[in-house]
Structure formats: structure tokens, C-alpha cells
């Protein structure tokens, strides 16, 4: 544990804290009982995903439930959304822990699952 903390402290001194962690402001707002305004992307376009975060949305949700976004395009979409101020989220096809982890690994900071 001590080595891990030392490694994290050393890493923070090299790289600014803002580039390591993006705070999930949509989650913060919902925990404070405030409305979080977002948009659902039904188009599988990373170019459009790059434009939406600059329109003052709290989050941008990629529609993975209807198979609009495949694995590669969702990765590009999450990267494009993270460049702006919005939080990248995914609506999942099914509620499976392994599938949820894959979306988190690809860059989603929040998820909505089908029942």
C-alpha cells in the first residue's frame, strides 16, 4: 500500500492532476439532487460526438443498446467526448458485469443498462 501511494504521488508530480482524473460532474449533480442535462447519441459518428460536449451538456450518452455504436466507434466516441466538458456515458445492451467493465475500460464514466 505504501509503495502504491508513493508511486501515485510521484506520478502526480510529473503529470498535472487534471489530465489523470476527470471528475464525473453528472454524478455529482445527481447526488446533490440537481438535474443533470444530457443528450443521447443515436448516430455512430465520432465527429458528431466531438461537437456535442461543447454545447453545455452535462453528459453525452452513446446508444449501445440498439447496436448503433460498435466497439471501435464507441472507443472513438468516448475519446471525442472526453475532450470537451461533458461526461461520456453508455447505454448498454444488457446488464452483465463483464460487459459493463469493457465499457468502462473503453472510456465510459457512467452507464445505463437494459432491464
Steps between C-alpha positions, in 0.01 A plus 500: 500500500781740588673439164177564315452834674860596429457409133180707477668799665796472264264479202305807613817703522583412138154526342242764602207357697241619245642277228482185714146520638184648352241567769155364420303823538175335385524255791585782741195696390269201539640423848424862595139453373559737208406433141771386261419588139629270229443373152471148356705442185320272260751565221822296492714801411806601702504833314155587634602369843783752501260792439231418759707543821559866409123574509479518884374146560595330826528161329487338157359146496598267214212273396655153512170321567382525139845407359554844349848523654734204452813442711735709287266793443402513868869522594543792260177656625609484865834656412329779308256572785778510760663790311206720598336573832229230480521157663507199262235241584366186332157338487577130510338210319480279807590523867805272515797583728759399238330710233472794742873479572578501127309827457681654796832387353410662167440835669144522630468675837135400548260234375135425456402137454197329354286305744 
